[in-house]
């Protein structure tokens, strides 16, 4: 599962310089929503992104996740500058270096927990194999769900479904995990479990995590906090 894109593990996992994003560029209703964002993320760093609704957090996360392009500025992942890459190269880089966990788990409800975790690896290799199944079982074990490997996703609790989503996000051994309000739909106990799981993954596997949250208590337990207000870091 190796990528042909040259990456440098000695460089910051994520490095943003002067990132700006405008919508409706060149039109009378052009609007700039990000105004020169600068920050970087080291290997294994756990960083909270906080800010009010409409502050630009989601736009920033879409750019970091290579789902959208900045209007200007430079974004590098493991030393690879991304803003000049074509769509195919961005898709490849995203698939091998970034994992996503969202507020809603987005599991395929008719499939088992194991099948959901296997899916990214199966898609990357183009076929299923015993090694992929074993890797998926290891990931489910790491999030405490190996006994539920064959359970249909729709029959799992909300907290369990989110843990399956975390296991799936780690399938390709990403250097960067983007977690967008992953505890927002969970009860307090499940939210604490998911947060502690992400913290342990970051510490034990050296995975860098960007954790978007409105929960100040969880944000205070991260390595650092980036506050986004009106499209700027404060």
C-alpha angles and dihedrals in degrees: 000000000000124000125226091219111104112242131179115216090193092064125079112283089231130018124176123185123182096337112185128175127193129178124212090019114201094014130109090251095051111149128189112211101173118049112195107318117197126180142115137211125215127213111289094006117146110209130180122213113204135173142120123289111281093026094118100262095128093046090050092049092050090054094046089049091052090241091119135023126238119240089229140348133065131279122188130186115198089341095310112124107221109185094086097044120113123241095263093051091047091051091051094046092047093049094052103037109029132061123192131212116178135191088259114048097226093206120161098253097205092055128076124254089254093051091050092053092045093053101085091048093046090050092049095050096035095231141051121254141174091253090057091050092050092048090051091050090051090052092049089049090052090057093044097253106105092114088058095049093115096040117114109252093234090061095058124095120254092258092048092049090052091050089052088051089053091050089050091049089055095049095102093043094245121199090215129044119194112202113187109194091318092170097043096100097040134094117250097265094046090046091054090048093051093046093050089047091055090047092052092047090052093049098042101038100031091239114159113227132201105196117192111200145154090204109103092192092058092043090054090059094057124097090249140352129225114199116205116198123169092345095308135098116247 
